[in-house]
Amino acid sequence: MLFEQPYCQIGRCGVSRSTAIGWLNGLADAGMVRDVKIGRDRVFINAEVLELLTAP
């Protein structure tokens, strides 16, 4: 999902919740995505892709 859009939510990854949490936490620990809490949800943002998409 992170290759299609610059963010990902745990419940929308297409895998089990525990698998998604493991993968996304691993990416966040490696500094590849940023973990942001929005309300009750956690959103993982690929900041580099987001910057490329919003650059003039």
C-alpha positions as CSV (number, residue, x, y, z in Angstrom):
1,M,0.0,0.0,0.0
2,L,2.9,2.4,0.7
3,F,3.9,2.1,-3.0
4,E,0.5,3.3,-4.1
5,Q,0.0,6.2,-1.7
6,P,2.3,8.1,0.7
7,Y,0.5,6.8,3.9
8,C,-1.0,3.6,5.3
9,Q,-3.4,2.8,8.1
10,I,-3.1,-0.5,9.9
11,G,-6.6,-1.7,9.1
12,R,-6.3,-1.1,5.4
13,C,-3.1,-3.0,4.6
14,G,-4.8,-6.1,3.3
15,V,-3.1,-8.4,5.9
16,S,-3.9,-9.4,9.4
17,R,-3.7,-6.6,12.0
18,S,-0.8,-8.3,13.8
19,T,1.2,-8.7,10.6
20,A,0.5,-5.0,9.6
21,I,1.6,-3.7,13.0
22,G,4.8,-5.8,12.8
23,W,5.7,-4.6,9.3
24,L,4.8,-1.0,9.9
25,N,6.5,-0.7,13.2
26,G,9.6,-2.2,11.7
27,L,9.5,0.4,8.9
28,A,9.0,3.1,11.5
29,D,11.9,1.9,13.6
30,A,14.1,1.9,10.5
31,G,13.2,5.5,9.8
32,M,11.5,4.7,6.5
33,V,8.0,5.9,7.6
34,R,6.8,8.2,10.3
35,D,4.1,6.9,12.8
36,V,1.5,9.6,13.5
37,K,-1.5,9.2,15.8
38,I,-4.6,10.9,14.5
39,G,-7.5,10.5,17.0
40,R,-7.7,6.8,17.8
41,D,-5.9,5.7,14.6
42,R,-2.2,5.4,13.7
43,V,-1.2,6.5,10.3
44,F,2.2,5.6,8.9
45,I,3.5,8.3,6.5
46,N,6.2,7.9,3.9
47,A,7.5,11.5,4.1
48,E,9.9,11.2,1.2
49,V,7.1,10.1,-1.2
50,L,4.8,12.8,0.2
51,E,7.4,15.5,-0.4
52,L,7.9,14.3,-4.0
53,L,4.2,14.4,-4.7
54,T,3.7,17.9,-3.2
55,A,6.8,19.5,-4.6
56,P,6.2,22.3,-7.1
